[in-house]
Amino acid sequence: MNRSALKAPRTPAAPAATGNQLHTGLTRSQISMMGLGGAIGAGLFVGSGQAISIAGPAVLVSYLLAGTIVIVIMAMLAEMVAANPSAGAFSTFAHKALGRSAGSTVGWLYWIQLVVVIAAEATGAAAILSTWFHGIPQWSWVLLFVVVLTGVNLLGVGNYGKFEFWFAFIKVAAILAFLVLGALVIFGVIPTSQPVGFANFVDNGGFAPSGMAGIAAALLIVIFSFGGTEVVSIAAAESDDPAGNIKRTVSQVMLRILFFYLGSIIVILAVLPWNSPAVVEGPFSAVLAVLNVPGVELLMSLLIVIALLSAMNANIYGASRMLYSLGSRKMAPTLVTTVTGKGVPANAVIWSVSFSFIAVGLNWVWPDAVMPLLLNVVGSTIIVIWSFIAVTQFVLRRRAEREGTAMPLKLWGFPYLSLATIAAMLGIMGMAMTDATARTQLLLTLGLTGMLWLFSKLSKRTTAEVDVR
């Protein structure tokens, strides 16, 4: 994706809304940092080790494919956001393109995903801290995280943006420091006790020891690592310049994310053999251990906790805005559309964290079983949601061209790039069906999607169709 792929004129900042409308309190720098931080989470710090162990050095191909797909998906969202900024983002766009049932289905699916992930992230961070402080039970950490971050989201979108900015800044700074240290080691500036270099890319079975099957299996893991970037399409509606901010996120931030991911994997593979047990256990910790960095375990654990809490904070925001949008379009109880004087949909925030309070009880009774259970619930939702986004963009772009509607931003390569992306998402679903665990998760997600669609079809309409233009 080059910077000329999306072109937009500078638009004036929108004034803050009043009444039951959200406020425009997010700045361009906050939107950009949210885009960076949203994709740098536990999926990179922990999940990358599992992907490497499956595909070997060829995991770089998996990351390149997944990164290319997410850049195109974000460019699709940018095109639609610039034309119609909305807190419901891709749910609103699906409503407009494919009808009320599609908008309701993708909105509720996304909300359910985030509600479960919020609880999972709180549980993951609590599990780490409970190993540091043995006298404090895991459930109490979950409760603390939920209460504090709920409070942050109730203070107003501007305060949320500042909080998330610094969360993301810490993660980005850590990745940059890791890349610099890795480069110094690879080129021999920093000596190590074991050989380091690019020989690891072809030793131990070659570049692709598991062949295409390994690349495909790793792709299913990698694709989830990029989940979370969609929140910028929601946040753009509360920024001072939706079209300009979303353009900058796609044109600059997404390429930086790809650089961070590929750069980190290159460092890991150069410093350590891909089949080293230490890579699976924690690739970043393993590299820092080679460098004899003091307190490496504590350092990486702290970084993972920050990454989890950052993602949790962003997901509370995203879930509350999606629920607010569903309520505004009569697809959820209207009480979730109540907005405070600070422009916060308070009831939507409370509803979105309600399941996390249930997770507090689950952590009390079954602390070791909660995380796997939660992750299995939402395993494949991102694939379905991205598929909705790709189809929606294709339909809306076709409609705009047919009606002669001017568009502030345009995805290049249309319709071929859009069709190729749809085909890629279908291909990923096909690959998921060949893996037992992924197949189970995908079938559960498709079943849930079908139930949400059917419920929307069967639900009685009490109001006239709302305007989603």
N, C-alpha and C positions, 0 to 999 in steps of 0.2 A: 504494500500500500504506500503510494507516494503522497506527498503533501498536496499535489494537484488533483487527487482523486475526488476531493470534496471541496467545493468552492462556495463561499458565502460572503455576502456583504456584511459589514459591521452594523449591528442594530443597536438602538438605544436601550439602556437598562429599563426593565419594567418596574413600575412602582409596586410597593408592597400592597397586597390585596387586603380587603377588609371583610367583615362578616364571617361567613363559614368557609372562607377561602384560605388557602395556604399563603404564607408570606415568601417573598424573594429575599432570602438572607444569606445565600451561599455565594462566595466569591469565585472568580476564575481559578485562583491558585488552589482553593479548597477542592473544587471539582477535579482539577488535574491530579492532585495528590490522592483523592479518593479513588480515581481510576488506577493509579499506580498501586496504592495499598490494597485495593480490593482483590487483586489477583495474586498478591504476595502473602500467602498464609501458610497454614500447616501442610497444605498440599505440596508446596515446594520444599519446605524444611524437612518434612517427614516422608510424604508420599513419593518423592522423587527416588528415594532409595529402593522402594519396592519396584518401581518402573525400571530402574537400571538393572536390578537383579533378574528381570524377566527378559528384557531385550538386549542387554549388554550395551556396548557403545552405540548400537543402532537406535537406542532410545532417543538420540538426537533427531532422527527422522520423525519419531512419534511427536516430539515436542514441536518440531517445525510444522508438521501437518496440523496439529492442534492449534498452534499459535496462528497459523494462516487462517484457519476457520474462524477463530474468535475475532481476529481483526476484521474479517469480512462481516461477521455478525454485528460487530460494533458499528461498522460503517453503515450497515442497513438500519440499525437503530438511530444513528445520527441523522440519516436522511429523513426518517419519520418524525424524530423529535423536533428537528428544525421546522418542519411543516406544521406540527401540532404538539407543542410541549404539554405534557400531561403527567400528573402524579401516577396515573395508571400505566403509563408508558406502553409496553408491548401488549398489555391487556386491552387498553383503549384502542390500540391500532388493530388488534385482531377483531375487536368488536366492530370497528368501522369497516374492515375488509371482509370478514367472514361471517359476521352476524353476532347477535347477542350471546348465543350459546358458546361460541368460540371465545369471545371476550371473557365471559364468566369462567369458563373452564381453565383457560391459561392463567387468569388472575388468581383463582382459588388454588390452583396447583402450585403456583409460585409462592403464595402465602403459606400454604401447608408446608412446602419445602423449607421456607425460611423459619417458620415457627419451630420445626423439629431441629433444624441446624442450630438455631439459637441455643436450644437446650443442650445439643451435642457439644457446642463450643464451650459453653459454661462448664460442662462436665469434664471436657478434656483439660481445660485450664485448671480446674479444681483437682483433678487427679494428679497433676504435676506438683501443685503446691502442697498437697497432702503428704507427698513423699518428703518434703522439706520440713514441714511442721507436723510431726506425728501426733501431737496432742490435739490437733484441730481436725474434726471429721470432714470428709469430703463434701457432704451435703451442705455444711455451713458456708463453705467457699462458694458453692453454686448460688446459694441464697444471697450472699454478699454481692456477687457479680451482677445478678439479675436486678437487685434493688438499686445499685449504684448506676448501672448503665440505663436502666429505666428512667432514673432521675435525670441523667444527662440528656436523654431524648425529650424529656418533658420541659426542659429549660428553654427551648426554642431552637430553630434550625441553625441560627448563627452560632450558638454555643456548641451544638452538635458538630458543626463543620470545623470549628476550632479544635475540638477534642479529637476528631478523626484525623485532622491534618497532622497533629503531632504523633498520633499512633502510627500513621503511615510514614511519616518522616523518619521515625526510628527504624522501621523495617527497611526502608529504602537505603538509609545510611549504612545499616548492617550488611545489606547485599553488596553495596559498593565497596565497603571495606573488605569483604570476603573476596571479591573479584580482584582487587588490587593485591591483596596478599597472595592469592592464587597465581596471578601473573608473575609476581616476584619469585615465587617458588619454581614455576615452570621454566623460567628463563635463567635459573640458577643464582639469582641475586641473594635469595635466602636459602642456605644449605639445609638439607634434611638427612636423616639417618638411613633413608631408603631411596632407591632410584625413582626419579620423577621425569616424566616426559611423555611424548605422544606415542611411545611404543605400546602403552596400555590400550590404545585404540584398536590394535590389531592382534595383540597377544591374547592368550587364554581363549582360543576358539575363533578368533577373527573378529571383524567389525560387527557382524550380525550372527552371533553364535546360535540364535534360535530362529533365524530366517524371518520370513514375512509374518509367520505366526506370532513370533515374539514382538515384532513391531506393532502388530494389530492389538495384541493383548495389552501391551504397555500404553497404547493410544487410549484405551478405555479408562485407564487410571489417570493419564495425563489430562484428558479432557475435563475431568472434574476439578483439576487444579486451577483451571482458568475460570471456574464458576465464581461469581461475585462481581465480575466486571459490569454486569447488567445494571447494577445499582446507580451508575452514573446517568443512565437514561431516565431514571426516576428523579434523581437529584437535580437534573438540568431544569426541571420545571420550577424549582425554587431558587434558581440562580438569577443573577442580574442580566445575563445575556445567553439564553438557552442555545440559540443557533451557533454563536461564536464559541461558547464553552464546549459544546459537544463536538464541534469541529476540531478544536484543539486537542481534546481527549483522544480522538481517533487518529488524527494526523501525527501526533507526537507521542502521546503517552503509550498507546498500544505497541508501537514499535520498541519503545524502551522496555516494556514488559517482556517482549519476546527476547530482547537482548539480555535482560537479567536472567531469564530462565535458561537460555542456551549457554550464556556465559558461565553460569553456576554449574551446569552439567558438565561443560568442558573442563572446568577446574577439577571437579570431583573425579572425572574419568582419567585425567592426566596424573593426578596425585596418587590415586589408589586403583588397584585392579578392580574391574567391575564386579567380579565374583567374590570379593572380600566380604566376610560376614559383617564387618563393621559398617559397610555401605548400607546394608539393609537396616541395621539397627539405628543408624542416624548418620547420613552422609556428610552433613555439614560438621557435626561433632567429630567425625572420623578424620576429616581433612585438618581441622584445627588441632587435633591431637597429634598429627604428624608434625605440625609446626611447633609443638610443645608450648602452645598457648596456655598459660596458667588459668585454672578455673574454667576449663572449656565446657565441662558438663553443666555447670551452673549457668554459664553464659548462654549456651544454646537453649537450656530449659527456660530461662528468663525470656529469651527472644521468642520462643514458641508460645509462651503464655501471652506475651504482648500481641503476637499475630492472631491468636485465638480471640482475645478480647477486642481487638480492632475489628475483626470480621463480625463478631457478635454485635458490637455497637452499630456497624453499618447495616447488618441484617435486621436489627430492631427498627431502624429507620426505614429500610426498604419495605418491610412487612407492614408497618403502620401506614405508609403512604399508599401501598397497594390496596389495603383494606379500606382506607378512606375513599379511594377512587371507586372501588366496588360499591360502597354505600352511596356515593354520589350518583352512580348509574343504576340505583335500585336493585343491585345484585347482592346486597348485604343490608342488615338492619341500618336504618338511617341514623341511629344514635352514634354510629362510628364516624359520622361526618361533623360532629360537634368540634369546633376549633376554639382554642383558648385565645386570650388576648395576645399571646406571643406567636400565634399562628400555628399552634401544634394540635393535631388531631388526637387529643389526650385519650379518649376512649379507644381509639384504634391502637394506640401504643399499649394500653393496658391489656387489651384483648390479645395483642401479638406476643406478649410475654407471659400470658396466663399458663400456657403449657409448661413453661420453664419452672413455674412453681410446683407443678405436678412432678417435674423432673427432680426437684429437691427431695420429694418423698421417695422417688425411685432410687435416688442416690443414697438415701438413708437405709433402705431395705436391701437393695442389690447394687452396691457401688461398682462392682467389677463387671456387671452385665449390661449396664445402661448404655455405654458408648457403642458397642457393636449393634445393639438393638436399634438405636436411633439412626446410625449410619445406613443400616439395611433398609430403613423405611424410605429414605430419599435418594437411594443409590443412582437412579437413572433419570431423575426429573429434569436435570439440566439438558439432556439430549432432547427430550420432548419439547421443552420450552424453546430451545434454539431452533428446533424444526418449525414450531409455530411462527417464530420471528421471521425465518427465511421465507415461508409461504406468504405471510402477511405482507412483507415488503414487496414481493413479486406482484401480488394482487393490487396493492395501492399504487405502485409505480405504473403499472399497466393502465389503471383507471385514470391517473393524473395525465398520462400522455394522451389517452383517448379523449379526455375532456378538455385538454389544453390548459391544465392548471399549472401555474408557475410554481417551482419548487426551489426553496433557498439553497438546499444541498442536493447533490445527485451522486449516487453510487456509480462509479465508472464500470464499463463492461456489461451494462445491462442490455439484454436479459440473460446473456450467457453466464456471467458470473453468478447471478442469482440462481439460475437453474443448476449450475455446477454445485453450488452450496447445498441446495435441496438434495441433490443426488448424493453428496458427501454425507449428509445427515442420515439418509436412508442406508448408505453403506455402513456407517458406524453402528446403526441399529442391527444390521445384518451380522456384523462382527460380534456384537454383544450376544446374539443368539447362539453363537458357537461356543461360548464360555458358560459353564454351568452357573457360577455365581452371578455373573452379569446378566445371564438370561432370566434368572429368577427375579432379579431386581427390575429389569426392564418390563417383564410381563406384569409384575405388581404395579409398576408405574402406569403402564398402558391400561390396566384394569381400573386403576383409580381415575385416570383421565376419562375413560368411558363412563364411569359412574357419575363424575362431575358434569359431563356433557348431558347425560340422561336426566340428571336432577334439574339442570337448567331448562331442558326441554319440557319437563313435566311440571315445573313450578308455575303457579298461576301468576299472571301479570296483574298487578293492581293499579299500575299507572301507565300512561302513554310511553312509547319508546323515547328514551332520552336522546338528546342531540350529542353525538360524539365527534362532531367536526372540530 
